[in-house]
Structure formats: C-alpha cells, structure tokens
C-alpha cells in the first residue's frame, strides 16, 4: 500500500528561503510546493490540500496576515506558520494572530533549522 505524501506549502518570494526549507524538510520525506505571492497561494489552496503553510509576512502583492485570513477562509483547519524578518513575536498584531488561531506559530528571520523542524513537529506532522 502506497502512503500518500503530505504536502506543505511554502509561501515566500525569496529563493534562498525556499531553498533552505526545501533541503531541510525534504529530508523528512515531505512534499514541498512553493508560491511566490498571494495570488499563486490562493490558486494552489483552491486546488490542493496542504498539511501546513509556511508563510512569509511580507509578499509583493499582500501582507502575510491578510493572506492568512484568506487561506483560512478556504481551509479553516490548515496550520499556518508565519515567518518574518519585519515583525517580532512581541508585536501586538502577531500576538493577536496567535491568540485567535489565525497562525499556529511564529518564527523570525533569520531562522535556525531547528525552529522550522519544531514548528512542523508542533503541528503534529513529524
């Protein structure tokens, strides 16, 4: 019996960030799909189920938290990890997003590999 691969969506417009996450998470046997912006993300969300979304806070066409709301409108159960080099975990907007369940985790850039792996594990996916 073939086990269906679990797909993760990485939303980031920086190729180096995707490359780092791809090499880290592929070792765990995960299928990774990349979206460069909000428009691509929403199109993918309409056609595929993702186990987890790793979401950059600043994208060329939309703010990450605004996109997180649109993602949750499509799939209310998908865990979203917000990754940012601009916001801090202590920022009120991040605290509100965590408290409301809009995002399940927050990681600041630059991140450590262990932070990404822990976020995936905390989502119950590893």
C-alpha positions in Angstrom: 0.0 0.0 0.0 1.4 3.4 -1.0 1.3 6.1 1.6 0.2 9.4 0.3 2.8 12.1 0.7 1.9 15.1 2.9 2.2 18.4 1.0 3.4 21.6 2.6 3.1 25.0 1.0 6.0 27.4 1.4 4.9 31.0 0.5 8.0 33.2 0.1 9.3 35.4 -2.7 13.0 34.8 -1.7 14.5 31.9 -3.5 17.2 31.4 -0.7 14.5 30.9 1.9 12.7 28.3 -0.1 15.9 26.5 -0.9 16.8 26.3 2.8 13.4 25.0 3.8 13.3 22.6 0.8 16.6 21.0 1.7 15.7 20.8 5.4 12.2 19.4 5.0 12.7 17.0 2.1 15.0 15.0 4.4 11.8 14.4 6.4 10.0 12.9 3.4 7.8 15.9 2.8 6.5 17.2 -0.5 7.0 20.9 -0.7 5.3 23.3 -3.1 6.3 26.9 -3.5 4.2 30.0 -4.1 5.9 33.3 -4.7 2.9 35.6 -3.8 -0.6 35.8 -2.6 -2.3 35.2 -6.0 -0.3 31.9 -6.5 -1.1 30.8 -2.9 -4.8 31.2 -3.3 -4.9 29.4 -6.6 -3.0 26.5 -5.1 -5.2 26.5 -2.0 -8.3 26.1 -4.2 -6.9 23.0 -5.9 -4.9 21.1 -3.3 -5.0 20.3 0.4 -1.9 21.2 2.4 -0.9 19.9 5.8 0.9 23.1 6.7 1.6 26.5 5.3 4.9 28.3 6.0 4.0 31.9 5.2 6.3 34.9 4.8 4.9 38.1 6.4 5.9 40.4 3.5 5.0 39.4 0.0 5.0 41.5 -3.2 1.2 41.6 -3.5 -0.2 41.2 0.0 0.7 41.2 3.7 1.1 37.7 5.2 -1.5 38.1 7.9 -4.1 39.3 5.3 -3.2 36.3 3.2 -3.5 34.0 6.3 -7.1 35.2 6.6 -7.8 34.3 3.0 -6.1 30.9 3.4 -8.2 30.1 6.5 -11.4 31.1 4.5 -10.5 28.3 2.1 -9.2 25.8 4.6 -10.0 26.7 8.2 -8.1 23.7 9.6 -4.7 24.2 8.0 -2.0 25.3 10.4 -0.1 28.4 9.3 3.4 29.3 10.5 4.2 33.0 10.0 7.9 33.7 9.2 9.1 37.3 9.3 12.1 39.5 9.3 10.0 42.5 9.9 7.7 41.6 12.7 8.5 40.5 16.2 6.8 37.8 18.3 6.0 40.5 20.8 4.2 42.7 18.2 0.5 43.1 19.1 -0.5 42.0 15.6 1.5 38.8 15.9 0.2 38.1 19.5 -3.4 38.7 18.3 -2.9 36.3 15.3 -1.5 33.6 17.7 -4.3 34.1 20.3 -7.1 34.0 17.7 -5.6 30.9 16.0 -5.1 32.6 12.7 -1.5 31.4 12.9 -0.2 28.5 14.9 3.4 29.5 15.2 5.7 32.5 14.6 9.3 32.3 13.5 11.6 35.3 13.0 14.1 35.5 10.2 16.9 34.6 10.1 15.7 31.3 11.5 17.5 28.3 12.8 16.8 25.0 11.1 15.6 23.6 14.4 12.9 26.3 14.6 11.4 25.1 11.3 11.5 21.5 12.3 10.0 22.3 15.7 7.1 24.2 14.1 6.4 21.2 11.8 6.6 18.8 14.8 4.4 21.1 16.9 1.8 20.9 14.2 1.8 17.1 14.7 3.2 16.4 11.2 6.6 14.9 12.0 
